[in-house]
Amino acid sequence: MSGSRAAILDKIRLAVGRQPGDAPAPRPFSSAIALAAAGNLEQHLRERLAVTGVTLECLPGMQALPDALAGYLARRRLEGPVALAPSLASLDWRDLPVDVGSALPHHTVAVGKAFAGIAATGSLVMLADADNPPRLNFLPEHHLVVLSRSRLLARLEQLWPLLTGRDTQAVHLVTGPSSTADIGGQLLYGAHGPRAVHVLLTP
């Protein structure tokens, strides 16, 4: 480091109450997380999802997922096949038209599993791995996301410790359906991804 640069940095340290050579103080993540954890996370998430255009359905348990999917298809008058994350393949999907694996161009609907949900932003945390192919998040027009209440987080900084040591290709934060207002200032959904996101909240 040049002498002039070091002198400038020393002056900055003195201005903020530090001595030259002092290590920076650790950021107060722990206190920030504890403060933000108070309150009803489910209600905060519900409010943020509504702002971003995401619908939410509460289920009594994972066993209710097949009926929830059948109801969604019926309400939207959609037909299969439905791309299904391998992490959900062990459920009894009965005669529903599901294809386990990654989404392909002919899939209009996909069902995936979120790793976590961020109440402050309404973001869904999706991991990319063999059990959760990333194309499920972006290719079909309708994206159904299974989210456990036990994985509701108040703020984004709470996520990173949970990912330590986890083998994943990528971490995707999905905040609302794909949208754009570039054309005439009119908000359009499905411009470069799903035009509908529906959260299935389980215990």
Secondary structure as GFF3:
##gff-version 3
##sequence-region A 1 203
A	DSSP	alpha_helix	3	15	.	.	.	ID=ss1
A	DSSP	alpha_helix	29	36	.	.	.	ID=ss2
A	DSSP	alpha_helix	41	52	.	.	.	ID=ss3
A	DSSP	beta_strand	55	58	.	.	.	ID=ss4
A	DSSP	three_ten_helix	62	64	.	.	.	ID=ss5
A	DSSP	alpha_helix	65	76	.	.	.	ID=ss6
A	DSSP	beta_strand	82	84	.	.	.	ID=ss7
A	DSSP	three_ten_helix	86	88	.	.	.	ID=ss8
A	DSSP	beta_strand	98	100	.	.	.	ID=ss9
A	DSSP	beta_strand	109	113	.	.	.	ID=ss10
A	DSSP	beta_strand	116	118	.	.	.	ID=ss11
A	DSSP	beta_strand	123	128	.	.	.	ID=ss12
A	DSSP	alpha_helix	135	138	.	.	.	ID=ss13
A	DSSP	beta_strand	142	148	.	.	.	ID=ss14
A	DSSP	three_ten_helix	149	151	.	.	.	ID=ss15
A	DSSP	beta_strand	152	153	.	.	.	ID=ss16
A	DSSP	three_ten_helix	156	158	.	.	.	ID=ss17
A	DSSP	alpha_helix	159	163	.	.	.	ID=ss18
A	DSSP	beta_strand	170	174	.	.	.	ID=ss19
A	DSSP	beta_strand	179	180	.	.	.	ID=ss20
A	DSSP	beta_strand	188	189	.	.	.	ID=ss21
A	DSSP	beta_strand	196	202	.	.	.	ID=ss22
###
